[in-house]
């Protein structure tokens, strides 16, 4: 059974976190964009036996994604801000060391967090991601560098509409998008 909670980020944004185990060593799963746990659904079950009094298995949602709240500060949406959120979660859960697991966009997040943290990082698991600008390397093109600024502007212009559309996207569409990456 997972413990689920909201942890406040530095700016007060609520970050959704689920945790199995009570240990001070965290195994933290970081999604790609659009994934919201899709990639880790089966891995969560496989890794759950590793959670115990020594280790905790954690999965969380980025600000504005999944069950996390809308960002209080819309300027804090980049890799660095998500890495700060990840470290806030690790501190709130009392971790003394971590294994950071990143898929797709999550690779950049865990690499940034590893550079910033004072925690002992026992391992990095980097799955299907890039250490550079994902918008210029996604599927070998720079298509996302063209699309994302326009999509971001549309979300800023129509935030309630964007949140409504995003919350109603079928899981199968998100799954197909995740598999494409």
Secondary structure, 3 states (H helix, E strand, C coil): CCEEEEEECCCCCEEEEEEECCCCEEEEEECCCCCCCCCCHHHHHHHHHHCCCCEEEEEECCCCCCCCCCCCCCCCCCHHHHHHHHHHHHHHCCCCEEEEEEECHHHHHHHHHHHHCCCEEEEEEEECCCCCCHHHCHHHCCHHHHHHHHHHHHHHHCHHHHHHHHHCCCHHHHHHHHHHC
